[in-house]
């Protein structure tokens, strides 16, 4: 991808960052889509953490 001339350094940096983030997001989504079981385990782990935190808050009251 060629960046057109006449852009400031900030605009070039912004374009590069947006394209890098977009590619990284697509790769992460593809990896998660291919590995559904680890994602489910991962989300269950985080939900357990949040449930544990809420239980601690309830018990402290």
N, C-alpha and C positions, 0 to 999 in steps of 0.2 A: 504494500500500500504506500503510494507516494503522497507525502504531505505537500499540499500546494504552497508555493512561496508567498511571502507577504504576511504570514502569520507571526504573531509574537511568540516568545519563548513559552509564556504561560499557556497560550492556546495549543501549541505543539505538545507540551507536557500533558495538558488535559486530554487531548486526542489519544495520546499514547496510553495514559492511565485508563481511559474508558475502554479502549480496545483490549488491553491486558485484563481488566476486570471482567469484561464480557467473555473472553476466551476461558479464563479461569472458572467463571460461573458455569459455562457450558461443560467443562471437563468435570467439575465437581458433581453437577447434575447427572452426567453420564455415568460416573462411577457409582453414585448412589442408586441410580436406576438399575445398574447391572447387579449390585450387591444389596438386594432388598432385605435379606435377613439381618446383616449387621446394622442396617439403619434402624430396623424395628427394635433390635436389642439396644441400640444407642438411645433411641427415643424413650424406651422403657426405663433405661438407666436414669435418664434425666428426669422423667416423670416421677420415678421413685425418689430421687433427690428432692424434688419440689414437694412431694407428699410428705417426706420426712421433715422438711423444713416447716411445713404448715402444722404437722403434728407437734413439733417442738414448740411452736408458737402457742398452740392450743393448750398444751400441757403447762407451759409457763404461766398462762393466765390462771 
